[in-house]
Every structure is written in C-alpha cells, then in structure tokens.
Amino acid sequence: MTYSPSACQCRRSFRTTTRMIGIAAFLATVCSAAAIDPQPVGKLIDIGGRKLHIHCTGNGSPSVVVENGGAAFSFDWELVQAKVARFTRICTYDRAGYAWSDAGPEFDTFDQAVHDLHLLLAKANVPGPYVLVGHSLGGMMVRFYQAKYPADIAGMVLVDSSHEDGLQRVGQEVVRIPELSAKEFQLLIDQSRANRPSNPEPDLVPSTILPPYDKLPTQFQDLHLWAFKKVLPLVKNWGLNLQSDLSRLHQLRIANPKSLGNIPLIVLTASQFDVVQRPGITDELAQQDHLRLQNDLAQLSTNSRQIVVSGSGHEIYLYKTDVVVRSISDVVSAVKNHRLLTATSAQLMQEGARLSMSVSNNAARVGQGAPPHK
C-alpha cells in the first residue's frame, strides 16, 4: 500500500487494493512524458506560509465545496463545475501537494486536509454553511470535516465514497483497517517494505489519457497529466496515517450513527466497481459487502437518498455528470427551501429500492463470509 517500484505497478496495486483513494488517475494513464507548470485555473490563497489553489465560479448560496479523491484534482470536476455554477457558487480546490497547491506538513491525512480546507475557505472569503461534495477518499474527508465543524455544513453529496470499514489490501493481507491496532498496521507496512525489490524499476510518468478522463476538454486532460506527474512521489508513500484516520472515523460513526442529523444527504454509488476479495469470501459476497457499506453511508442522515448510478464506474462525475449535477442541485434546493429530499423520478426510486433490497437480502450471507462488522 505504501510502496511501489514503479508508477505503473503503483497504479495497478492502488486500484485493486485501496479503492478508497480515488486512484482512477492511475488507471486513466499509461507511463512516460514531461510537462511544464501551467498557469493556475483559479487563485492561489496564502493560508499562512504556504498557498493552496482554489477555483470558485457562479453565484448564490449555499456554496458547494468539492473534496477530491486521492490522486485527483480540482479541474477533473470541470464538467460538473460548469453546470453547477449556473445555479449556485461552487468551489473546487487542490489539497496540499496537489497541482498548484504547496505541500504541507502531512500528505492527505484527515487532520491536515480538514484544517487546510477550513482555513482556505475563510481566507478565500467563501462563507458557509456549505454543501460538501466528496468523492472516494474525499467522501471520508468531508465526513471528518463535518464532525469537526458541524455548524459549517448544510448538506452533503457522497460520490462513490470510500467507507472506513471496507476491505483493503495492506501488504500481503486483506483487512478492515479499523480492526487493526496501530502496532498491527505498522507491522503489515514494515512487512511490505521488507518485500520491496532491492533494485526497483525507475518511476515512469503518464503521457496518455484514457477513459474516463478523455471526457474532459483537451486542456484539462493536459492538466491532469501534469498534475499526476507532480503528485506521484507523494502518492507512492500515501497511507502511513491511515490506521489512525480510519479508526477515528469508525469510532465517530459508532458513537453517533446519525451524525448528520437531518441535513440533506445524497449517496451516489457506481454500478460498476472493483472489490477486494478476502480468502473465504466470493466475488459476489465482496460486492454485497461493498453495497452494504454504501447503504450504511446513507444512514448517516434521516434526510437522505441513495442512488445506484447505472452504467458508471468510480468517477461518476465523469461517467454520469448530469446525475452528479442533479444530486447537487437537489441538495442545494433542499437546503434553501428547508425541506426533505424526495425522489426526483421513478427511475431513481427504483434504483434506490433495488439497492436496498439487494443489501437486505444478502446481509446475513455477507456477515457469514466476512469478519464481524462493528
């Protein structure tokens, strides 16, 4: 998880072993090429000795703030941002070390990311409360943000969000990370390092864009390749604080299963997804386990809707842009009008019902095939 001898191998292992970090950028590229630093799309805001990149467009409130997945960038949301800006203000940004944002003391830890975003929004004069949109790893980060700054949050959209209790490969083992002690997690990391080749292949950098990032305008495809090359050295060692971050999020959820209260929440789940299999668990059970955890996210609020997005991979904001835009619009409208979420169409109701039925019918089987779920 924390080591890979090459970018190409890193891309494969992250996709199959830690879906949570939104590492579709690894899958969306092949290796080689260089780039020069382009001009920022938005503004660089000083948050105290270092700068973060933020791009805000549109007018209105509540403001929508997007938290990217791992190895993903603000401009990857261009298709969504252009449409959301027609009805409210939307801000995308890059965490420390990504794209134009300066590196911070820590890379992609929950504490660092949440602290930086809170400060950035204040310095950039983006008033709350916000509708937070989180993809993959970013889904867990926006939940952590809400736990720390609950008064800042008016609504939330989770876009194929990771779940802290999902099965993940750490070294040679497949585990639920919150079930590990810090010592056990470190032991797996150390074992992984011990197995690294003595003469690893040199890092290769991406030069060609592949689906779904080819849906972006050409200039944003170029930006994606440039930014991926820049962040690669940091991503290679991602995850050293993962046990602490996921364990704390797990405990927060256990202590308060309805942590979002009745704020509007939409959970979007991709219909096409990779799963990590554990010995003794079939592919079918692993998929049901994933769907169970997606359903669990929808239980965080009493005012929620879950949608399984047909024909979409992990990057729903690229595969099915209009579904993401409509979901953001529905949450914004619910916030502004102080009302409950309602299904927008018979299709969405059917998709949500189909997921709930599937999860319900297989819950017992998953429980038998997987370790105890806390």
C-alpha positions, 0 to 999 in steps of 0.5 A: 500500500505504501510502496511501489517500484514503479508508477505503473505497478503503483497504479495497478496495486492502488486500484485493486487494493485501496479503492478508497483513494480515488486512484482512477488517475492511475488507471486513466494513464499509461507511463512516460512524458514531461510537462511544464507548470501551467498557469493556475485555473483559479487563485492561489490563497496564502493560508499562512506560509504556504498557498493552496489553489482554489477555483470558485465560479457562479453565484448564490448560496449555499456554496458547494465545496468539492473534496477530491479523491486521492490522486485527483484534482480540482479541474477533473470536476470541470464538467460538473463545475460548469453546470453547477455554477449556473445555479449556485457558487461552487468551489473546487480546490487542490489539497496540499501537494496537489497541482498548484497547491504547496505541500504541507506538513502531512500528505492527505491525512484527515487532520491536515486536509480538514484544517487546510480546507477550513482555513482556505475557505475563510481566507478565500472569503467563501462563507458557509454553511456549505454543501460538501461534495466528496468523492472516494477518499474525499467522501471520508474527508468531508465526513471528518470535516463535518464532525469537526465543524458541524455548524459549517455544513448544510448538506452533503453529496457522497460520490462513490465514497470510500467507507472506513470499514471496507476491505483493503489490501495492506501488504500481503493481507486483506483487512478492515483497517479499523480492526487493526491496532496501530502496532498491527498496521505498522507491522503489515507496512514494515512487512511490505517494505521488507518485500520491496525489490532491492533494485526497483524499476525507475518511476515512469510518468503518464503521457496518455489519457484514457477513459474516463478522463478523455471526457474532459476538454483537451486542456484539462486532460493536459492538466491532469497529466501534469498534475499526476506527474507532480503528485506521484512521489507523494502518492507512492508513500500515501497511507502511513496515517491511515490506521489512525484516520480510519479508526477515528472515523469508525469510532465517530460513526459508532458513537453517533450513527446519525451524525448528520442529523437531518441535513440533506444527504445524497449517496451516489454509488457506481454500478460498476466497481472493483472489490477486494476479495478476502480468502473465504469470501466470493466475488459476489459476497465482496460486492454485497459487502461493498453495497452494504457499506454504501447503504450504511453511508446513507444512514448517516442522515434521516434526510437522505437518498441513495442512488445506484448510478447505472452504467458508471464506474468510480468517477461518476462525475465523469461517467454520469455528470448530469446525475452528479449535477442533479444530486447537487442541485437537489441538495442545494434546493433542499437546503434553501427551501428547508425541506426533505429530499424526495425522489426526483423520478421513478427511475431513481426510486427504483434504483434506490429500492433495488439497492436496498433490497439487494443489501437486505437480502444478502446481509446475513450471507455477507456477515457469514463470509466476512469478519464481524462488522462493528 
